[in-house]
Each structure stands twice: as structure tokens, then as C-alpha cells.
């Protein structure tokens, strides 16, 4: 029996957000600031003939983000990852992982189980 597989796509998209509750020593994060968000989504592959095309998965991420720089408000990387996981799941794909980072330097990963539940 073959081990399970996942396929993934990574995109880099510009956006703005802020952290209203930032502690005093990071008060600069309270102001709206720009990042190049690095977003990776992995979905379960039912077979080796790539039932989910990489390019289509990337297009799905970009479509969710929208054109140009996204205004994310106070959304954290964790919030963006969970919201994107819900969106990708809503089109019938079984998401296993979503990662969102700020400029590829630091971020959050949401892992999902076999049934798509957040772990």
C-alpha cells in the first residue's frame, strides 16, 4: 500500500495589517504596515495522477486573496491561515496544512487532520 500524499502550492502576495494589542516594546506593530505574505497550502492527493493541479491550487489562493495588496486589518498569520483553510475546504479539497508568514521570516502553520479538522 502506498503512503498518503499531499500536494502543495506556495504564493507570495502583498498585504497590510496591524496588531492593535501589541505590547509596548513592539508598539510599532500597532500601526498599519506592509508585508509580502508567503502562503503555502497543502491538500490531500487521492492518487498519483495529481487530482489537484498545483497551478489551480495557486490560483485558488490568489483568488481568495484578491487583486493587489490585501487589507487584512488586525488579522494575524494564524487567522489568515485558518480562514484560508476554511475557504479551500469549502471548494471540496481536503486541506492538510496552511502556512502564512510575514516576508518569509516568521509566521504560523495550521495543521489539519485527515477529515479536515484543525489539530
Protein Blocks (a to p, Z undefined) as FASTA:
>chain_A
ZZddddddddddddddddfkbcfklmmmmpccddddddddddddfbfnopacfklmmmmm
mmmnogajddekjacfklmmmmmmmmmmmnopacfbdcddehhlaccdddddfkopaZZ
